C-alpha cells in the first residue's frame, strides 16, 4: 500500500503533528497539499515557511487532483466534505498514526512518551539528549521544539521518539493514537481525567493505557511515575520490565534535594546532580523521566547534563511572545486545571514580585464542559488577576453541560482574586491595555489560536507606549 505513494493530502493539516509530518514528507520529495478550517500560528506559519499552502475550509475540489493518499485528522468527523468524497470515490485514506507507523516506525526502536501532562516537553527533551549525543533520532512531537527545525523528523537512525496521545485516532478508528506506535519503551508520566468528549471516566482512560502497556515487548521497558496514584494500578505486569521514577523512596530512579529557581531547577539522583533550564517541580519530573530513559539506553549522567545545558524548550510552553511598555506577554498551551496550576506556579517562581495576570480560554473538549467547574478556581491560585474568555464553540454544547464562566469568576473572587468574564478577545485586550502596568506579566492560556490575542495585545501595548511617549514629550 505504501510503496507507490507520491502525493499526500492532509485533511486538518494545521494540527501540530499533522503539520510536522506534512513538512517532513515534503522534505522527502512528496507532493503535499492540505486543508483546514481555521489555520493559526505557529503551525500555519510553520507550513508557509516550508512552502505548503493551507487550502481554506473543506471542499471536494481540494481533492480534484486525486492524491495517492489522503490523511484524515482525528478532528475530522463524518459529514466533512473531503472525508465524504474519500469514502464515495474509494480514495486511499488513513489516519496520521497509521501513516507514521507504516511509513516511519517499522523496524525502529520506538520510545513512546505518554501521560496527561508533560508529554511534549519530555519528548522534546529526550529527543535533544539523544541528538546531542550523536544518536540522530527520528521523532514526532506534538509541538515545536526550539532545538529542531520542526516537530517531526524522520532519519535512518534506529531510534524514534514519539509523543503518544491517548486521544482517539480517527472517526474510523476509535482506539487511542498511541496503540499504533510499536513501543519498545513507554514513558508514563502521569494520569488524570481528560478528553471528556471521548472518555466517560478515569477508568476508561486507564484501560486505554493498559492496552498500550500490553504492546511493550519482553525486551522493552515501561518507565512509570511511581508517585502517581492513578498510574500505580497499571504497573502489576509480568510480560515486560517495569521501572518506576519519582520522588518517593520506593522509586528505582529517585530525585531528591530539589532546588526550584526563577528560571531553572536542580535535583539529585544518588550518583549525580542535574540542572535543567526549566522552572517548577513538574519539569523536574519531566527531566527525571528523561534521565531514567537515557541511562537505560547507555548514556552517562554527564552526557545527559551536557544536553540539558543546551535545551531551548518548546514553542507555546511558557513562551515569551514579547515585552512591550514594561508588560511581559507569555503564551502557554495549558488547558487542564493541573496544567494551569503548574504553569502559574512556575511563573510565580520566575516572577516572584510582579503582578501576574492569567487569561484563560475554555477551549478544549473537557474545559468547555462543567467537568472541572469546581476544580478550576484553585488552579489559578498563583495568579493575581484572572480574565475568563467565552467558552469556545458555545453552540455545540447544551447549556447544562457547559462550563459556567460567571460562576467561575464568582468563585475566584471569593478566593480573593480580581476576576472578570470578558467574552470577546477585543474586550480582553482593551481591559489589559487599560489596566496593566510596567512590570506586569500576562500569560495567555489556550490550546488554540485564541483569535490572535497575543499579537493584538502586543500591538495595543505598542500604541499605548507611543501615546505615553508623545504625551511625555508634549509635557517637556
Secondary structure, DSSP 8 states (H G I E B T S, - for coil): --TT--EEEEETTTSHHHHHHHHHHHHTT-EEEEEESS--TTHHHHHHHTT--EEES--GGGGTT--SEEEE-TT--TT-HHHHHHHHHT--EE-HHHHHIIIIITTSEEEEEESSSSHHHHHHHHHHHHHHTT---EEE-SS-BTTSSSSEE--SSSEEEEE---SEEETTEEEEGGGGS-EEEEEE-------TTT-SSHHHHHHHHHHHHTTS-TTSEEEEETT-HHHHTT---SSSEEEEEESSTT-SEE-EEEEE-SS-EEEEETTEEEEESS-SHHHHHHHHHHHHHHHHTT--HHHHHHHHHT---BTTSSEEEEEETTEEEEEE---SHHHHHHHHHHHHHHTSSS-EEEEE---STTTTBGGGHHHHHHHTTT-SEEEE---TTGGGS-GGGB--HHHHHHHHHHTT-EEEE--SHHHHHHHHHHH--TT-EEEEE-SS-GGGHHHHHHHHHHHHHHHHHHHHHHH-
